[in-house]
């Protein structure tokens, strides 16, 4: 495949299901969604049945802590080989232009490969491709186990570019009538519509040149008001940070044996423009399960005189108060947790983290380490945090979102954000598995 080293990409060979495949059964949502809602995945299994599906090629994390994980991983690897041997998947060279429509909005993207040599997820990274949130190395081993024996990868990774002039992706939408349509169908479980188009050579070259324009040191320095010697950030992680980190870890481990031209040097992703009008940053909330210590007491002990708490009448009032908080205080909604009322608002002054999400994450990490709760989950949507947190023994923290326009400059100047700071849309808006790529 064609490699463009200066901007850290490869024009990929992707594999798509053969004609006649039921694509609504084929495409399944990212494996890290609905991890506390097993009923969603039961519905997926019923829909898929025995049909060819990416459900058989991935490991939904709802099963991660259950018995039989090793057998599930082995079955994934067997299914990958079967789909290739039986030509259920067929190869195609080139970029793919993607349109995802959900809730009346259409998000646009391009499928390509990123060069893992140009990616560094470690704190303080200045690489061309960077993580936007802290990477939890302890979360990588199970993902590594899945990918190590895999014949192919299927990406749910969404990577952002900062292209206010809409020079890279948006021109493809205007030209798509001249492209071959690869797929066009409704996704399962009310998750919208997905369409993909083969990008021709003329527009391939235009994409490359437009990305080179964004990566120009002069353009980069002028955009962010920084020195021309500041290392360029071209690609910033949106979703799937730990999946890309897994690919990087395997590449670093194996590169001395497989050589620099091996396909595992690259990872298939979808890039999107942070300025896409259909792209919204949603907050990620926290839910603590099976709380074993007095949560309120521990909060007051941790934050001392900087901590205040106010009961509110309902979820709407909580959301309004958190979303409109002044900059001088960090506001966090508290749901459940054996409080007098079901909903309340925590306010913290003089916080050590710049963002409320960082403040509450540090508390949750310490609370869990000290045996305060059985586990934590990260959920999308105020309705989900309310439903889970109001179950006996649980509690939830509601957080306001960050504005997407702040992302690149924040990462450039301050480094990676606290983990699980934002989400590109809510759960049903996440990327569905569609394309595959050989990695062994």
Buried (B, 14 or more C-beta within 10 A) or exposed (E): EEEBEEBBBBBBBBBBBEEEBBBBBBBBBBBBBBBBBEEBBEBBEEBBEEEBBBBBBBBBBBBBEEEEBEEBBEBBBEBBEBBBEEEBBEEBEBBBBBBBBBEEBBBBBBBBBBBBBBBBBEEEBEBBBBBBBBBEEEBBEBBBBBBBEBBBBBBBBBBBBBBEEBBBBBBBBEBBEEBEEBBEBEBBEEBBEBBBBBBBEEBBEBBBEBBBBBBEEEEBBEBBEBEEEBEBBBBBBBBBBBBBBBBBBBBEEBBEEBEEEBBBBBBBBBBBBBBBEBBBBBBBBBBBBEBEEEBBEBBBEBBEEBBBBBBBEEBEBBBEBBBEBEEEBBBBBBBBBEBEEBBBBBBBEEBEBEBBBBBBBBBBEEBBEEEBBEEBBBBBBBEBBBBBBBEEBBBBBBBBBBEBEEBBBBBBEEBBBBBBBBBBBBBBBBBBBBBBBBBB
